[in-house]
Amino acid sequence: MSLFKYQAQSAQGVVEGVIEGTDLHSASQNLLRQGLRPFSIEPYEHKKSRSLFAGVTLRQGRLTGGDMEFFTSQLALLVKGGMSLDGALRLIAKQTEKKELRDFATRLENKLKEGLALSTALEQEPAFNTMYANIVKAGEEGGVLPEMLDNIAEYQTQARELRQFVISSSIYPLILLVAGFSILIVLFTVILPRFKMLFEGMGKELPMNVAILMAIADFMSAHLFLTFVALVSVPTLLYFYAKSARGQQNIDDLAISIPVLKGFVRDIETTRIFKTMEVLVKNGVHLVTALKISAGVATNRHYKTLLAQATVALKEGQQVAPKLHGGLFPALAVDLLAIGEESGRVGETCGQIALHFEKQLKERLKRFIALVEPAFLLIMSFGAGYIVLSMLSVILGMNDITG
């Protein structure tokens, strides 16, 4: 059997999708039997994504976010085209070149053959979060699974784009930071040691600042391996500390305490939480369940705690918005959510909140980068300039020192 991409006229309007058939005529007959009048049918060729790291698996045995996005979009397209779930999973397993994704699709197909619902099968897979399974379950119960899969794919795409924007915005400042440290290391290990013989022949005591710089240079040039270990171990220790329970608690506390950092964390958490609530509520998931899942999406424990308290209040018959006051969420977001609860349009309101604060986050990042870049350049110039001027001051005052 081959795959054919089609456009056809249905009672609801123009639809498109993918359908199986031995040839074009067979595919056309299959569409007519489904009540569709095709006006465009062509062979469907799966386009494999290519990237700089194509063919390289960085995390063996694990499914990446890109795998999940690909799986969801392909499953939605095939199911919308009239293919059965098990047939769509079988086809995805056949098309993909990645062993982990192929095995995953095969496991799901086998579970469907055993009589499990797709949502139940997904809940048993560690690669999928609770949000994904709940939306699929709502789609199964409402008979709109293809539309739900489309919504999930759109959510995954938006989350990836936001994540990539944040990462790409951070690359240039990190490059400047690394370049600054590299320049200082070259100065201390290559340039300053060359002044040692000159200064030793003076027979006079060096100024305190120059003596300290020369002592650091002597140590670093004489212990290059130890210097390298120290430079590598510091960020490594910080990384593992940040991964520890105590480190995560301290980082969460600092994230909502430092003024500049607090604004970034607030916008990121607000965008992610309300975007998740929008997708869940608009797709038929109960608000209590949506709050629980959104608490899992939050990365800061203070936001998790606040959402857990709001979930308890909702179960007791109270509104959610009053429980979100306290400074973690922007006042505008809380007030809009209160209006959404009163009007019965929580899902739509959450989407508006997420969109507003996503735009605000991007603008905040652009302004921050615009300030950080010249600040880093100024600090690098000041550090290197201070060292050079300190050396020159000694050299120019050599006659006074030798008296």
ZAKOLBA-511268 format. One line per 4 residues: number of its first residue (from 0); for each residue x, y, z of C-alpha. Coordinates in nm, 3 decimals. Layout:
N
NUM	X:Y:Z | ...
// end
This chain:
403
0	0.000:0.000:0.000 | 0.115:0.354:-0.078 | 0.030:0.689:0.077 | -0.140:0.972:-0.111
4	-0.188:1.332:-0.003 | -0.526:1.473:-0.103 | -0.751:1.776:-0.099 | -1.121:1.705:-0.115
8	-1.462:1.862:-0.071 | -1.666:1.748:0.228 | -1.997:1.860:0.373 | -1.804:2.092:0.609
12	-1.580:2.239:0.340 | -1.238:2.170:0.190 | -1.031:1.914:0.382 | -0.688:1.768:0.327
16	-0.500:1.470:0.461 | -0.328:1.143:0.378 | -0.490:0.818:0.270 | -0.371:0.470:0.177
20	-0.421:0.308:-0.163 | -0.255:0.080:-0.414 | -0.262:0.357:-0.677 | -0.426:0.693:-0.747
24	-0.753:0.532:-0.857 | -0.770:0.319:-0.544 | -0.704:0.622:-0.323 | -0.976:0.817:-0.506
28	-1.226:0.534:-0.453 | -1.141:0.519:-0.084 | -1.211:0.891:-0.052 | -1.544:0.860:-0.235
32	-1.647:0.581:0.003 | -1.583:0.824:0.291 | -1.814:1.082:0.135 | -1.532:1.304:0.009
36	-1.500:1.442:-0.346 | -1.127:1.466:-0.424 | -0.994:1.734:-0.655 | -0.622:1.684:-0.582
40	-0.442:1.355:-0.517 | -0.068:1.307:-0.533 | 0.186:1.062:-0.386 | 0.281:1.152:-0.031
44	0.653:1.166:0.035 | 0.766:1.200:0.392 | 1.025:1.475:0.412 | 1.295:1.392:0.661
48	1.417:1.690:0.856 | 1.783:1.778:0.810 | 1.995:1.975:1.052 | 2.354:2.034:1.145
52	2.345:1.735:1.377 | 2.134:1.507:1.158 | 2.205:1.144:1.233 | 2.362:1.223:1.571
56	2.172:1.101:1.876 | 2.286:1.289:2.182 | 2.068:1.101:2.429 | 2.066:0.737:2.347
60	1.748:0.552:2.438 | 1.545:0.868:2.498 | 1.288:1.053:2.294 | 1.358:1.422:2.247
64	1.115:1.713:2.224 | 1.167:1.713:1.849 | 1.066:1.347:1.836 | 0.747:1.424:2.027
68	0.662:1.713:1.797 | 0.723:1.500:1.488 | 0.518:1.210:1.627 | 0.222:1.429:1.719
72	0.207:1.618:1.389 | 0.238:1.298:1.184 | -0.023:1.115:1.391 | -0.266:1.407:1.357
76	-0.216:1.423:0.980 | -0.267:1.050:0.929 | -0.572:1.022:1.157 | -0.732:1.328:0.993
80	-0.677:1.155:0.661 | -0.906:0.873:0.772 | -0.642:0.621:0.878 | -0.701:0.411:1.188
84	-0.488:0.476:1.496 | -0.305:0.146:1.481 | -0.246:0.191:1.107 | -0.110:0.542:1.163
88	0.124:0.418:1.438 | 0.240:0.133:1.217 | 0.314:0.376:0.935 | 0.505:0.615:1.163
92	0.716:0.324:1.287 | 0.785:0.228:0.928 | 0.884:0.579:0.816 | 1.108:0.692:1.103
96	1.478:0.618:1.102 | 1.526:0.664:1.477 | 1.512:0.335:1.663 | 1.370:0.483:1.986
100	1.077:0.645:1.807 | 1.016:0.334:1.597 | 1.008:0.114:1.909 | 0.782:0.364:2.083
104	0.526:0.369:1.801 | 0.533:-0.011:1.787 | 0.468:-0.037:2.162 | 0.169:0.195:2.131
108	0.032:-0.006:1.839 | 0.061:-0.330:2.039 | -0.117:-0.173:2.336 | -0.403:-0.057:2.112
112	-0.435:-0.411:1.978 | -0.463:-0.530:2.339 | -0.770:-0.309:2.380 | -0.618:-0.008:2.559
116	-0.721:0.344:2.469 | -0.451:0.569:2.325 | -0.460:0.797:2.631 | -0.414:0.498:2.862
120	-0.124:0.372:2.653 | 0.038:0.715:2.661 | 0.008:0.734:3.039 | 0.224:0.424:3.061
124	0.501:0.590:2.858 | 0.755:0.801:3.049 | 0.819:1.019:2.743 | 0.471:1.172:2.767
128	0.354:1.408:3.037 | 0.015:1.412:3.203 | -0.100:1.708:2.997 | -0.057:1.519:2.670
132	-0.250:1.215:2.792 | -0.534:1.427:2.934 | -0.587:1.615:2.608 | -0.585:1.289:2.412
136	-0.839:1.147:2.659 | -1.064:1.450:2.612 | -1.037:1.404:2.235 | -1.130:1.036:2.260
140	-1.432:1.109:2.477 | -1.551:1.392:2.252 | -1.478:1.213:1.924 | -1.242:1.490:1.810
144	-0.904:1.322:1.854 | -0.746:1.458:1.530 | -0.829:1.815:1.631 | -0.686:1.755:1.979
148	-0.364:1.618:1.830 | -0.340:1.931:1.614 | -0.374:2.145:1.927 | -0.100:1.950:2.102
152	0.131:1.985:1.800 | 0.068:2.360:1.791 | 0.140:2.387:2.164 | 0.465:2.193:2.122
156	0.572:2.419:1.836 | 0.501:2.736:2.035 | 0.684:2.602:2.340 | 0.985:2.511:2.125
160	0.992:2.852:1.959 | 0.980:3.029:2.297 | 1.257:2.806:2.433 | 1.472:2.865:2.125
164	1.416:3.241:2.150 | 1.534:3.247:2.511 | 1.838:3.030:2.431 | 1.938:3.224:2.120
168	1.907:3.553:2.312 | 2.150:3.420:2.572 | 2.418:3.299:2.330 | 2.587:3.631:2.251
172	2.625:3.744:2.617 | 2.771:3.402:2.697 | 3.017:3.436:2.409 | 3.124:3.776:2.543
176	3.165:3.631:2.892 | 3.382:3.344:2.766 | 3.585:3.581:2.550 | 3.646:3.809:2.848
180	3.770:3.524:3.067 | 3.988:3.397:2.781 | 4.153:3.737:2.742 | 4.226:3.756:3.114
184	4.374:3.405:3.114 | 4.604:3.493:2.821 | 4.715:3.811:2.999 | 4.798:3.627:3.322
188	4.959:3.320:3.167 | 5.139:3.465:2.862 | 5.177:3.845:2.877 | 5.246:3.926:3.244
192	5.514:3.656:3.301 | 5.727:3.835:3.038 | 5.750:4.136:3.267 | 5.889:3.926:3.552
196	6.258:3.943:3.450 | 6.230:4.317:3.385 | 6.079:4.392:3.724 | 6.322:4.164:3.912
200	6.618:4.365:3.777 | 6.485:4.687:3.925 | 6.575:4.591:4.282 | 6.287:4.793:4.420
204	5.952:4.696:4.567 | 5.665:4.702:4.322 | 5.338:4.883:4.392 | 5.088:4.668:4.578
208	4.846:4.629:4.287 | 5.124:4.530:4.046 | 5.276:4.288:4.299 | 4.938:4.115:4.340
212	4.893:4.088:3.962 | 5.243:3.943:3.920 | 5.186:3.691:4.201 | 4.867:3.570:4.034
216	5.046:3.550:3.699 | 5.336:3.352:3.856 | 5.099:3.102:4.011 | 4.887:3.055:3.697
220	5.185:3.020:3.461 | 5.360:2.776:3.697 | 5.048:2.565:3.757 | 4.867:2.561:3.423
224	4.701:2.224:3.484 | 4.581:2.328:3.831 | 4.452:2.654:3.684 | 4.263:2.463:3.415
228	4.113:2.226:3.675 | 4.003:2.521:3.889 | 3.842:2.699:3.594 | 3.654:2.382:3.494
232	3.563:2.266:3.844 | 3.396:2.591:3.949 | 3.116:2.583:3.686 | 3.092:2.204:3.724
236	3.038:2.230:4.100 | 2.786:2.509:4.047 | 2.600:2.290:3.796 | 2.574:1.994:4.032
240	2.480:2.224:4.320 | 2.200:2.370:4.107 | 2.077:2.015:4.039 | 2.069:1.924:4.409
244	1.756:1.970:4.620 | 1.920:2.235:4.839 | 2.057:2.418:4.538 | 1.721:2.420:4.361
248	1.555:2.564:4.672 | 1.811:2.843:4.699 | 1.787:2.918:4.326 | 1.406:2.929:4.346
252	1.431:3.171:4.640 | 1.679:3.395:4.459 | 1.472:3.386:4.140 | 1.180:3.561:4.310
256	1.397:3.793:4.520 | 1.644:3.956:4.281 | 1.452:4.241:4.109 | 1.580:4.196:3.751
260	1.573:3.817:3.760 | 1.228:3.819:3.921 | 1.078:3.993:3.618 | 1.214:3.732:3.377
264	1.102:3.440:3.593 | 0.755:3.589:3.637 | 0.705:3.637:3.263 | 0.836:3.289:3.175
268	0.629:3.111:3.439 | 0.316:3.312:3.357 | 0.351:3.237:2.986 | 0.407:2.864:3.033
272	0.141:2.813:3.299 | -0.137:3.007:3.129 | -0.056:2.864:2.785 | -0.087:2.516:2.935
276	-0.416:2.606:3.104 | -0.549:2.748:2.778 | -0.476:2.431:2.583 | -0.622:2.206:2.852
280	-0.938:2.403:2.934 | -1.022:2.478:2.570 | -0.990:2.108:2.492 | -1.240:1.998:2.754
284	-1.011:1.919:3.050 | -1.164:2.015:3.387 | -1.011:2.324:3.548 | -0.906:2.127:3.858
288	-0.707:1.886:3.642 | -0.571:2.176:3.437 | -0.439:2.346:3.750 | -0.272:2.026:3.868
292	-0.101:1.977:3.534 | 0.000:2.345:3.514 | 0.163:2.312:3.856 | 0.376:2.036:3.705
296	0.474:2.263:3.415 | 0.603:2.533:3.653 | 0.977:2.513:3.725 | 0.989:2.730:4.038
300	0.864:2.558:4.355 | 0.693:2.877:4.479 | 0.470:2.877:4.172 | 0.402:2.505:4.218
304	0.294:2.566:4.578 | 0.070:2.858:4.485 | -0.105:2.658:4.211 | -0.152:2.365:4.448
308	-0.323:2.598:4.695 | -0.544:2.735:4.416 | -0.639:2.377:4.321 | -0.752:2.305:4.678
312	-0.953:2.629:4.684 | -1.122:2.540:4.354 | -1.222:2.199:4.490 | -1.383:2.379:4.784
316	-1.594:2.589:4.546 | -1.384:2.904:4.554 | -1.252:3.097:4.257 | -0.894:3.051:4.143
320	-0.793:3.412:4.077 | -0.807:3.542:4.439 | -0.567:3.264:4.542 | -0.307:3.372:4.285
324	-0.255:3.717:4.437 | 0.066:3.773:4.629 | 0.322:3.902:4.381 | 0.427:3.587:4.199
328	0.187:3.640:3.911 | 0.139:3.986:3.755 | -0.168:4.167:3.884 | -0.295:4.205:3.526
332	-0.289:3.828:3.473 | -0.478:3.762:3.796 | -0.741:4.029:3.722 | -0.796:3.897:3.369
336	-0.832:3.543:3.503 | -1.096:3.665:3.749 | -1.289:3.820:3.459 | -1.257:3.495:3.264
340	-1.396:3.293:3.555 | -1.693:3.525:3.590 | -1.770:3.514:3.217 | -1.706:3.140:3.180
344	-1.428:3.196:2.925 | -1.129:3.074:3.124 | -0.958:2.901:2.832 | -0.976:3.200:2.600
348	-0.867:3.437:2.877 | -0.567:3.219:2.965 | -0.463:3.231:2.600 | -0.479:3.611:2.597
352	-0.273:3.627:2.917 | -0.010:3.389:2.779 | 0.016:3.582:2.451 | 0.053:3.918:2.628
356	0.327:3.806:2.864 | 0.510:3.611:2.595 | 0.539:3.935:2.397 | 0.645:4.116:2.713
360	0.909:3.851:2.783 | 1.058:3.888:2.436 | 1.067:4.266:2.466 | 1.225:4.240:2.811
364	1.493:4.003:2.676 | 1.570:4.235:2.384 | 1.613:4.532:2.618 | 1.826:4.329:2.858
368	2.056:4.204:2.581 | 2.087:4.559:2.447 | 2.216:4.667:2.791 | 2.425:4.358:2.868
372	2.632:4.364:2.548 | 2.791:4.709:2.603 | 2.821:4.639:2.976 | 3.021:4.321:2.911
376	3.239:4.500:2.658 | 3.301:4.783:2.906 | 3.394:4.540:3.185 | 3.627:4.345:2.956
380	3.792:4.666:2.837 | 3.827:4.797:3.193 | 3.981:4.471:3.320 | 4.233:4.436:3.038
384	4.305:4.809:3.037 | 4.369:4.815:3.412 | 4.628:4.537:3.383 | 4.804:4.698:3.086
388	4.809:5.045:3.245 | 4.943:4.900:3.571 | 5.235:4.746:3.384 | 5.299:5.062:3.185
392	5.295:5.280:3.497 | 5.577:5.073:3.643 | 5.779:5.082:3.321 | 5.733:5.458:3.272
396	5.830:5.517:3.634 | 6.135:5.290:3.607 | 6.379:5.580:3.649 | 6.211:5.690:3.968
400	6.207:5.334:4.104 | 6.576:5.273:4.030 | 6.649:5.623:4.164
// end
